């Protein structure tokens, strides 16, 4: 290249530089100042890509707070441990842990449900997943009738796909709107519209609304379980795209699901702020449902507390990615107001726990009972009609499905043995149960896809052929 020839992006690529936002400014500087070849090489040195960050040659140490109780669990535990061993070769990770409710969440090397992965100065969107800030909230309604609470909640909550129509939407707080508009990850019309319509909705899957009574006081308590719905899912998608860009540049050997956003970059700082805003939205999402029950019945709220179990928690330059793990340590929760909540299944109590941080629990406890087999495998293992299975497993409980279609993959038999999980909590020092919310009943989405509009249209087309 002649020193007097106008430099182009192709010239810089031929010199071994990667294309990026920096290139336009660099080309303008070189051509404006008519740099000779020597000066140009010196100037371009600042834009050289760093050497790729290699995977750890051996897995970083992680703590296994789980054991197989039977042959079925042996396969599950083995897959979880193998996946963690692969995961812990990710360059940013320094330690990790597995909880007693752990189960695989994807291909080998994917953080399992019930996993904790600690990274230095890095946020891994794939390690908090699309269900950002999946969390539980409890409201104590004193001596209210449990059926009244469940009926009022049923009338006010919303399960299944999509959001609320304009006539049934809750007020979107101005401080939340201002926060969304202040962050470029969240400030777009579609994101904000979905944040409005999804407020007061609970989604599907294992999310629930549970009513029971305190074993200690006899008070009636409402517990909700759900995450950040559409806004969180969209932030996750944006975060994964940014992380993938960094992965290609910094560590191509890292698995795509384990890509990270360096915290000390503008993108990292802004993504972290966006996570906190989504956390605030999710807390309000719980609150509007609980408050609507109090307003409907005109009763007082005696106590309330909550905790997330699917989030990223910061302590100095360490980022604790909890993929289904309950934070015990108060340092992880800036708005801590009470103990933590660990639900098991619809026929078991919600555990109210406290606990200390240890070397092996890293400040976390399990978030539920977990699964040993997939939904499909569980469905195939059951015999009898859906109604027979439902009646047998929910005897004595007021269990409702919002879609009016029973989902047998959410019945108690779909989950690990609750007693075994509690025993392992004691064995591994994963929190102390200080009270239990004994089950009265619950609401879940149910099999909303059974009569989904797209299925009805498809069946109609097939009948008309």
KEGUKOL-395069 format. One record per residue (C-alpha): residue in three letters; z, x, y. Coordinates in nm, 2 decimals. Example, Ala and Ser with C-alpha at 12.3 -4.5 7.8 and 13.67 -1.06 7.14 Angstrom:
<atoms>
(ALA,(0.78,1.23,-0.45))
(SER,(0.71,1.37,-0.11))
</atoms>
This chain:
<atoms>
(UNK,(0.00,0.00,0.00))
(UNK,(-0.10,0.14,0.34))
(UNK,(0.19,0.17,0.58))
(UNK,(-0.02,-0.01,0.84))
(UNK,(-0.12,-0.30,0.61))
(UNK,(0.07,-0.62,0.65))
(UNK,(0.33,-0.65,0.38))
(UNK,(0.34,-0.97,0.16))
(UNK,(0.58,-1.11,-0.09))
(UNK,(0.35,-1.00,-0.37))
(UNK,(0.39,-0.64,-0.25))
(UNK,(0.77,-0.67,-0.28))
(UNK,(0.75,-0.83,-0.62))
(UNK,(0.53,-0.54,-0.74))
(UNK,(0.80,-0.30,-0.62))
(UNK,(1.04,-0.47,-0.86))
(UNK,(1.21,-0.72,-0.63))
(UNK,(1.29,-1.07,-0.74))
(UNK,(1.17,-1.36,-0.52))
(UNK,(1.44,-1.53,-0.32))
(UNK,(1.54,-1.68,0.02))
(UNK,(1.59,-1.32,0.16))
(UNK,(1.22,-1.23,0.12))
(UNK,(1.08,-1.42,0.41))
(UNK,(1.32,-1.26,0.66))
(UNK,(1.27,-0.91,0.50))
(UNK,(0.89,-0.94,0.53))
(UNK,(0.91,-1.04,0.89))
(UNK,(1.14,-0.75,0.97))
(UNK,(0.92,-0.50,0.79))
(UNK,(0.60,-0.62,0.96))
(UNK,(0.75,-0.67,1.31))
(UNK,(0.90,-0.32,1.31))
(UNK,(0.59,-0.17,1.13))
(UNK,(0.82,0.03,0.89))
(UNK,(0.66,0.32,0.71))
(UNK,(0.70,0.34,0.34))
(UNK,(1.01,0.56,0.34))
(UNK,(1.19,0.34,0.59))
(UNK,(1.08,0.02,0.41))
(UNK,(1.23,0.15,0.08))
(UNK,(1.56,0.24,0.26))
(UNK,(1.57,-0.11,0.42))
(UNK,(1.49,-0.29,0.10))
(UNK,(1.77,-0.12,-0.09))
(UNK,(2.01,-0.39,0.02))
(UNK,(1.81,-0.65,-0.16))
(UNK,(1.80,-0.48,-0.50))
(UNK,(1.92,-0.71,-0.78))
(UNK,(2.23,-0.58,-0.94))
(UNK,(2.22,-0.47,-1.30))
(UNK,(2.26,-0.77,-1.54))
(UNK,(2.62,-0.85,-1.63))
(UNK,(2.65,-0.81,-2.00))
(UNK,(2.85,-1.03,-2.24))
(UNK,(3.18,-0.90,-2.36))
(UNK,(3.11,-0.71,-2.68))
(UNK,(3.41,-0.88,-2.85))
(UNK,(3.57,-1.21,-2.77))
(UNK,(3.85,-1.21,-2.51))
(UNK,(4.18,-1.31,-2.65))
(UNK,(4.25,-1.69,-2.67))
(UNK,(4.55,-1.88,-2.81))
(UNK,(4.51,-2.12,-3.10))
(UNK,(4.76,-2.41,-3.06))
(UNK,(4.62,-2.61,-3.35))
(UNK,(4.62,-2.61,-3.73))
(UNK,(4.44,-2.82,-3.99))
(UNK,(4.66,-3.08,-4.16))
(UNK,(4.40,-3.17,-4.43))
(UNK,(4.06,-3.08,-4.57))
(UNK,(3.88,-3.30,-4.31))
(UNK,(4.04,-3.11,-4.03))
(UNK,(3.97,-2.77,-4.17))
(UNK,(3.60,-2.81,-4.09))
(UNK,(3.68,-2.94,-3.74))
(UNK,(3.93,-2.66,-3.66))
(UNK,(3.69,-2.39,-3.80))
(UNK,(3.41,-2.52,-3.58))
(UNK,(3.63,-2.52,-3.27))
(UNK,(3.76,-2.17,-3.33))
(UNK,(3.41,-2.04,-3.39))
(UNK,(3.28,-2.20,-3.08))
(UNK,(3.57,-2.05,-2.87))
(UNK,(3.50,-1.71,-3.02))
(UNK,(3.14,-1.73,-2.89))
(UNK,(3.25,-1.88,-2.56))
(UNK,(3.50,-1.61,-2.49))
(UNK,(3.22,-1.34,-2.48))
(UNK,(3.11,-1.50,-2.15))
(UNK,(3.15,-1.21,-1.89))
(UNK,(3.37,-1.39,-1.64))
(UNK,(3.63,-1.51,-1.89))
(UNK,(3.97,-1.34,-1.93))
(UNK,(4.16,-1.56,-2.17))
(UNK,(4.17,-1.91,-2.31))
(UNK,(4.35,-2.16,-2.53))
(UNK,(4.29,-2.45,-2.78))
(UNK,(4.50,-2.76,-2.79))
(UNK,(4.60,-2.97,-3.10))
(UNK,(4.34,-3.24,-3.01))
(UNK,(4.05,-3.00,-3.00))
(UNK,(3.71,-3.10,-3.14))
(UNK,(3.36,-2.96,-3.09))
(UNK,(3.17,-3.07,-2.78))
(UNK,(2.83,-2.92,-2.84))
(UNK,(2.65,-2.63,-3.00))
(UNK,(2.83,-2.30,-3.08))
(UNK,(2.96,-2.13,-2.77))
(UNK,(3.03,-2.46,-2.59))
(UNK,(3.39,-2.51,-2.47))
(UNK,(3.54,-2.76,-2.71))
(UNK,(3.73,-3.08,-2.60))
(UNK,(4.09,-2.96,-2.59))
(UNK,(3.99,-2.62,-2.47))
(UNK,(4.10,-2.41,-2.17))
(UNK,(3.89,-2.12,-2.05))
(UNK,(4.02,-1.89,-1.77))
(UNK,(3.75,-1.72,-1.55))
(UNK,(3.79,-1.47,-1.27))
(UNK,(3.63,-1.57,-0.94))
(UNK,(3.39,-1.80,-1.11))
(UNK,(3.34,-2.18,-1.15))
(UNK,(3.16,-2.29,-1.47))
(UNK,(3.03,-2.65,-1.42))
(UNK,(2.95,-2.67,-1.79))
(UNK,(3.32,-2.61,-1.87))
(UNK,(3.44,-2.92,-1.68))
(UNK,(3.13,-3.12,-1.79))
(UNK,(2.98,-3.43,-1.62))
(UNK,(3.30,-3.63,-1.65))
(UNK,(3.46,-3.44,-1.36))
(UNK,(3.83,-3.52,-1.31))
(UNK,(3.87,-3.75,-1.61))
(UNK,(4.23,-3.85,-1.55))
(UNK,(4.51,-4.10,-1.62))
(UNK,(4.72,-4.29,-1.37))
(UNK,(5.04,-4.49,-1.44))
(UNK,(5.19,-4.77,-1.23))
(UNK,(5.54,-4.91,-1.30))
(UNK,(5.55,-5.28,-1.23))
(UNK,(5.92,-5.33,-1.32))
(UNK,(6.00,-5.64,-1.53))
(UNK,(5.66,-5.80,-1.48))
(UNK,(5.52,-5.99,-1.78))
(UNK,(5.28,-5.75,-1.97))
(UNK,(5.03,-6.04,-2.04))
(UNK,(5.02,-6.12,-1.67))
(UNK,(4.94,-5.76,-1.59))
(UNK,(4.67,-5.74,-1.85))
(UNK,(4.51,-6.07,-1.74))
(UNK,(4.51,-5.97,-1.37))
(UNK,(4.37,-5.62,-1.46))
(UNK,(4.10,-5.78,-1.68))
(UNK,(3.99,-6.00,-1.38))
(UNK,(3.98,-5.70,-1.14))
(UNK,(3.85,-5.40,-1.34))
(UNK,(3.49,-5.31,-1.44))
(UNK,(3.37,-5.14,-1.75))
(UNK,(3.02,-5.05,-1.86))
(UNK,(2.71,-4.90,-1.69))
(UNK,(2.64,-4.92,-1.32))
(UNK,(2.87,-5.02,-1.03))
(UNK,(2.99,-5.33,-0.85))
(UNK,(2.76,-5.56,-0.65))
(UNK,(2.82,-5.59,-0.28))
(UNK,(3.04,-5.90,-0.32))
(UNK,(3.29,-5.73,-0.55))
(UNK,(3.30,-5.38,-0.40))
(UNK,(3.63,-5.23,-0.28))
(UNK,(3.65,-5.09,0.07))
(UNK,(3.53,-4.73,0.08))
(UNK,(3.79,-4.53,0.28))
(UNK,(3.66,-4.37,0.60))
(UNK,(3.83,-4.04,0.52))
(UNK,(3.64,-4.03,0.19))
(UNK,(3.31,-4.10,0.36))
(UNK,(3.38,-3.83,0.62))
(UNK,(3.46,-3.59,0.34))
(UNK,(3.14,-3.67,0.15))
(UNK,(2.93,-3.63,0.47))
(UNK,(3.10,-3.29,0.54))
(UNK,(2.98,-3.13,0.21))
(UNK,(2.61,-3.06,0.14))
(UNK,(2.66,-3.12,-0.23))
(UNK,(2.78,-3.47,-0.16))
(UNK,(2.61,-3.57,0.16))
(UNK,(2.30,-3.76,0.05))
(UNK,(2.24,-4.13,0.08))
(UNK,(2.21,-4.19,-0.30))
(UNK,(2.53,-4.01,-0.37))
(UNK,(2.73,-4.20,-0.11))
(UNK,(2.58,-4.54,-0.21))
(UNK,(2.68,-4.47,-0.57))
(UNK,(3.03,-4.36,-0.46))
(UNK,(3.07,-4.70,-0.29))
(UNK,(2.95,-4.91,-0.58))
(UNK,(3.13,-4.72,-0.85))
(UNK,(3.46,-4.74,-0.68))
(UNK,(3.69,-4.95,-0.90))
(UNK,(3.48,-4.90,-1.22))
(UNK,(3.59,-4.73,-1.54))
(UNK,(3.27,-4.65,-1.74))
(UNK,(3.26,-4.66,-2.11))
(UNK,(3.34,-4.45,-2.42))
(UNK,(3.71,-4.36,-2.46))
(UNK,(3.80,-4.48,-2.11))
(UNK,(4.06,-4.76,-2.11))
(UNK,(4.31,-4.98,-1.92))
(UNK,(4.64,-4.99,-2.11))
(UNK,(4.94,-5.21,-2.06))
(UNK,(5.28,-5.14,-2.23))
(UNK,(5.65,-5.12,-2.17))
(UNK,(5.87,-4.81,-2.12))
(UNK,(6.08,-4.72,-2.42))
(UNK,(6.35,-4.60,-2.19))
(UNK,(6.36,-4.88,-1.92))
(UNK,(6.17,-5.17,-2.07))
(UNK,(5.96,-5.18,-1.75))
(UNK,(5.60,-5.29,-1.77))
(UNK,(5.35,-5.01,-1.71))
(UNK,(4.98,-5.00,-1.64))
(UNK,(4.78,-4.69,-1.74))
(UNK,(4.41,-4.63,-1.66))
(UNK,(4.19,-4.36,-1.80))
(UNK,(3.86,-4.27,-1.65))
(UNK,(3.68,-4.00,-1.44))
(UNK,(3.46,-3.97,-1.14))
(UNK,(3.18,-4.19,-1.27))
(UNK,(2.84,-4.16,-1.09))
(UNK,(2.94,-3.93,-0.81))
(UNK,(3.10,-3.67,-1.04))
(UNK,(2.80,-3.68,-1.28))
(UNK,(2.56,-3.61,-0.99))
(UNK,(2.78,-3.33,-0.86))
(UNK,(2.78,-3.18,-1.21))
(UNK,(2.40,-3.19,-1.22))
(UNK,(2.37,-3.01,-0.89))
(UNK,(2.63,-2.76,-0.99))
(UNK,(2.45,-2.68,-1.31))
(UNK,(2.13,-2.62,-1.13))
(UNK,(2.30,-2.37,-0.89))
(UNK,(2.48,-2.20,-1.18))
(UNK,(2.15,-2.16,-1.37))
(UNK,(2.00,-1.99,-1.07))
(UNK,(2.29,-1.74,-1.06))
(UNK,(2.27,-1.70,-1.44))
(UNK,(1.91,-1.59,-1.44))
(UNK,(1.99,-1.34,-1.16))
(UNK,(2.33,-1.21,-1.27))
(UNK,(2.36,-1.26,-1.65))
(UNK,(2.05,-1.38,-1.84))
(UNK,(2.23,-1.32,-2.17))
(UNK,(2.50,-1.58,-2.09))
(UNK,(2.44,-1.92,-2.26))
(UNK,(2.30,-2.18,-2.02))
(UNK,(2.59,-2.41,-2.08))
(UNK,(2.82,-2.13,-1.97))
(UNK,(2.64,-2.04,-1.64))
(UNK,(2.87,-1.99,-1.34))
(UNK,(2.87,-2.01,-0.97))
(UNK,(3.05,-1.70,-0.82))
(UNK,(3.34,-1.83,-0.61))
(UNK,(3.30,-1.58,-0.33))
(UNK,(2.95,-1.71,-0.24))
(UNK,(2.87,-1.98,0.00))
(UNK,(2.77,-2.20,-0.29))
(UNK,(3.09,-2.13,-0.47))
(UNK,(3.31,-2.22,-0.18))
(UNK,(3.12,-2.54,-0.11))
(UNK,(3.11,-2.64,-0.47))
(UNK,(3.49,-2.59,-0.50))
(UNK,(3.54,-2.81,-0.19))
(UNK,(3.31,-3.07,-0.34))
(UNK,(3.53,-3.07,-0.66))
(UNK,(3.83,-3.14,-0.45))
(UNK,(3.66,-3.43,-0.27))
(UNK,(3.55,-3.58,-0.61))
(UNK,(3.91,-3.54,-0.72))
(UNK,(4.02,-3.75,-0.42))
(UNK,(3.76,-4.01,-0.49))
(UNK,(3.87,-4.04,-0.85))
(UNK,(4.24,-4.08,-0.75))
(UNK,(4.14,-4.36,-0.52))
(UNK,(3.92,-4.51,-0.80))
(UNK,(4.24,-4.55,-1.01))
(UNK,(4.45,-4.67,-0.72))
(UNK,(4.22,-4.96,-0.61))
(UNK,(4.24,-5.10,-0.97))
(UNK,(4.62,-5.07,-0.99))
(UNK,(4.66,-5.21,-0.63))
(UNK,(4.44,-5.50,-0.70))
(UNK,(4.67,-5.61,-0.99))
(UNK,(4.98,-5.59,-0.76))
(UNK,(4.79,-5.79,-0.49))
(UNK,(4.67,-6.05,-0.73))
(UNK,(5.02,-6.11,-0.87))
(UNK,(5.20,-6.04,-0.54))
(UNK,(5.44,-5.80,-0.71))
(UNK,(5.59,-5.47,-0.60))
(UNK,(5.50,-5.13,-0.74))
(UNK,(5.81,-4.94,-0.85))
(UNK,(5.66,-4.60,-0.93))
(UNK,(5.33,-4.43,-0.98))
(UNK,(5.20,-4.09,-1.09))
(UNK,(4.88,-3.94,-1.23))
(UNK,(4.72,-3.63,-1.37))
(UNK,(4.37,-3.51,-1.44))
(UNK,(4.28,-3.35,-1.77))
(UNK,(3.92,-3.26,-1.72))
(UNK,(3.90,-3.03,-1.42))
(UNK,(3.90,-2.68,-1.28))
(UNK,(4.24,-2.55,-1.15))
(UNK,(4.27,-2.25,-0.92))
(UNK,(4.55,-1.99,-0.92))
(UNK,(4.47,-1.69,-0.71))
(UNK,(4.14,-1.55,-0.83))
(UNK,(4.17,-1.72,-1.17))
(UNK,(4.00,-2.06,-1.24))
(UNK,(4.14,-2.25,-1.53))
(UNK,(3.87,-2.48,-1.68))
(UNK,(4.04,-2.75,-1.87))
(UNK,(3.80,-2.95,-2.09))
(UNK,(4.04,-3.22,-2.20))
(UNK,(4.37,-3.04,-2.15))
(UNK,(4.67,-3.18,-1.95))
(UNK,(4.82,-2.95,-1.68))
(UNK,(5.19,-2.89,-1.74))
(UNK,(5.24,-2.64,-1.46))
(UNK,(5.30,-2.80,-1.12))
(UNK,(5.09,-2.52,-0.95))
(UNK,(4.78,-2.68,-1.08))
(UNK,(4.85,-3.02,-0.90))
(UNK,(4.89,-3.01,-0.52))
(UNK,(5.00,-3.38,-0.51))
(UNK,(5.24,-3.38,-0.81))
(UNK,(5.47,-3.68,-0.80))
(UNK,(5.60,-3.72,-1.16))
(UNK,(5.56,-3.62,-1.52))
(UNK,(5.23,-3.60,-1.71))
(UNK,(5.06,-3.86,-1.93))
(UNK,(4.91,-3.81,-2.27))
(UNK,(4.75,-4.12,-2.44))
(UNK,(4.69,-4.11,-2.81))
(UNK,(4.51,-4.43,-2.93))
(UNK,(4.53,-4.80,-2.85))
(UNK,(4.80,-4.87,-3.12))
(UNK,(5.02,-4.57,-3.02))
(UNK,(5.24,-4.51,-2.71))
(UNK,(5.12,-4.32,-2.41))
(UNK,(5.34,-4.02,-2.40))
(UNK,(5.52,-3.92,-2.07))
(UNK,(5.58,-3.55,-2.09))
(UNK,(5.71,-3.25,-1.90))
(UNK,(5.69,-2.89,-2.00))
(UNK,(5.70,-2.52,-1.91))
(UNK,(5.42,-2.27,-1.90))
(UNK,(5.42,-2.02,-2.19))
(UNK,(5.21,-1.72,-2.28))
(UNK,(5.02,-1.93,-2.54))
(UNK,(4.98,-2.27,-2.37))
(UNK,(4.87,-2.12,-2.03))
(UNK,(5.04,-2.41,-1.86))
(UNK,(4.86,-2.69,-2.05))
(UNK,(4.92,-2.96,-2.32))
(UNK,(4.68,-3.18,-2.52))
(UNK,(4.52,-3.47,-2.34))
(UNK,(4.51,-3.72,-2.64))
(UNK,(4.46,-3.74,-3.01))
(UNK,(4.10,-3.61,-3.03))
(UNK,(3.85,-3.67,-3.31))
(UNK,(3.79,-3.51,-3.65))
(UNK,(3.45,-3.67,-3.70))
(UNK,(3.17,-3.80,-3.48))
(UNK,(3.13,-4.17,-3.38))
(UNK,(2.84,-4.20,-3.62))
(UNK,(3.03,-4.05,-3.91))
(UNK,(3.33,-4.27,-3.84))
(UNK,(3.11,-4.58,-3.83))
(UNK,(2.95,-4.49,-4.17))
(UNK,(3.30,-4.44,-4.32))
(UNK,(3.42,-4.79,-4.26))
(UNK,(3.38,-5.08,-4.50))
(UNK,(3.41,-5.45,-4.43))
(UNK,(3.29,-5.66,-4.13))
(UNK,(3.35,-5.54,-3.78))
(UNK,(3.59,-5.83,-3.72))
(UNK,(3.79,-5.74,-4.04))
(UNK,(3.82,-5.38,-3.93))
(UNK,(3.92,-5.48,-3.58))
(UNK,(4.19,-5.73,-3.69))
(UNK,(4.34,-5.48,-3.94))
(UNK,(4.36,-5.20,-3.69))
(UNK,(4.48,-5.40,-3.38))
(UNK,(4.73,-5.63,-3.55))
(UNK,(5.00,-5.74,-3.30))
(UNK,(4.81,-5.60,-3.00))
(UNK,(4.61,-5.78,-2.73))
(UNK,(4.30,-5.56,-2.74))
(UNK,(4.00,-5.67,-2.54))
(UNK,(3.64,-5.54,-2.50))
(UNK,(3.49,-5.59,-2.15))
(UNK,(3.14,-5.64,-2.30))
(UNK,(3.28,-5.89,-2.56))
(UNK,(3.14,-5.66,-2.83))
(UNK,(3.38,-5.46,-3.05))
(UNK,(3.34,-5.09,-3.06))
(UNK,(3.49,-4.97,-3.39))
(UNK,(3.45,-4.61,-3.29))
(UNK,(3.73,-4.66,-3.04))
(UNK,(3.98,-4.81,-3.29))
(UNK,(4.28,-4.60,-3.40))
(UNK,(4.12,-4.48,-3.72))
(UNK,(3.85,-4.30,-3.51))
(UNK,(4.11,-4.05,-3.38))
(UNK,(4.33,-3.78,-3.53))
(UNK,(4.66,-3.87,-3.67))
(UNK,(4.89,-3.92,-3.37))
(UNK,(5.20,-3.81,-3.55))
(UNK,(5.03,-3.48,-3.64))
(UNK,(4.93,-3.42,-3.28))
(UNK,(5.29,-3.48,-3.16))
(UNK,(5.43,-3.25,-3.43))
(UNK,(5.19,-2.97,-3.32))
(UNK,(5.30,-3.03,-2.96))
(UNK,(5.65,-2.95,-3.07))
(UNK,(5.55,-2.66,-3.29))
(UNK,(5.35,-2.48,-3.02))
(UNK,(5.56,-2.57,-2.72))
(UNK,(5.31,-2.80,-2.55))
(UNK,(5.54,-3.02,-2.35))
(UNK,(5.85,-3.24,-2.42))
(UNK,(5.82,-3.62,-2.45))
(UNK,(6.07,-3.78,-2.20))
(UNK,(5.95,-4.14,-2.24))
(UNK,(5.69,-4.35,-2.41))
(UNK,(5.48,-4.65,-2.29))
(UNK,(5.49,-4.87,-2.60))
(UNK,(5.16,-5.06,-2.64))
(UNK,(5.12,-5.43,-2.55))
(UNK,(4.74,-5.43,-2.52))
(UNK,(4.43,-5.27,-2.36))
(UNK,(4.08,-5.32,-2.23))
(UNK,(3.78,-5.09,-2.31))
(UNK,(3.41,-5.12,-2.25))
(UNK,(3.32,-5.20,-2.60))
(UNK,(2.97,-5.18,-2.75))
(UNK,(2.80,-5.27,-2.42))
(UNK,(2.47,-5.13,-2.55))
(UNK,(2.44,-5.39,-2.82))
(UNK,(2.32,-5.65,-2.58))
(UNK,(2.19,-5.42,-2.31))
(UNK,(1.89,-5.57,-2.12))
(UNK,(1.65,-5.30,-2.24))
(UNK,(1.74,-5.38,-2.60))
(UNK,(1.69,-5.75,-2.55))
(UNK,(1.35,-5.68,-2.39))
(UNK,(1.25,-5.46,-2.67))
(UNK,(1.35,-5.71,-2.94))
(UNK,(1.16,-5.98,-2.75))
(UNK,(0.84,-5.77,-2.74))
(UNK,(0.88,-5.70,-3.12))
(UNK,(0.92,-6.07,-3.19))
(UNK,(0.60,-6.15,-2.99))
(UNK,(0.39,-5.89,-3.17))
</atoms>
